[in-house]
Amino acid sequence: MDKTPIADTAKEGRPRGAPAGNQNGRGNIRHGLRAGSLPRDAKHVEHQTNALRRELEAAVMAAKGEVTLLDAATIQTAVKWERHGALALRWLRIEGEKLKPIDRLTFSREIARASAERDKALAALGLDAPPKPPWAIDVEGKSDDR
């Protein structure tokens, strides 16, 4: 076994801390909005929705250059609706045979409603709008510095 001491990165002049682009780094402060934890047997839903949140945050950053508090809240809304639909689907799958047809229909309706509400939140992010080029001229003569 090699008994060479481990080098102290601070002494060697190398930077310490999280790598650039790491979402957990101290220099990369997030909004603090959370969706909450799920029971162990539903962790896959939590992981799926957390991945969606990260993907949406990255898309907003790419499109707008920042994630504002309103963007973060809208992303959280979309994620919570996605989570609601995924949980309703899970419960329908697990308990579906025990439910009356009207109850199955209610779960199905909740799944569809969750998708529609999620899509409304996604539309509110405005990611489909083409970006305004910085050299664009305002032909109506309106100016932001009035």
Buried (B, 14 or more C-beta within 10 A) or exposed (E): EEEEEEEEEEEEEEEEEEEEEEEEEEEEEEBEEEBEEBEEEBEEBBEEBEEBBEEBBEBBEEBBEEBEEEBBBBBBBBBBBBBBBBBBBBBBEEEEEEBEEEEBEBBBEBBEBBBEBBEEBBEBBEBEEEEEEEEEEEEEEEEEEE
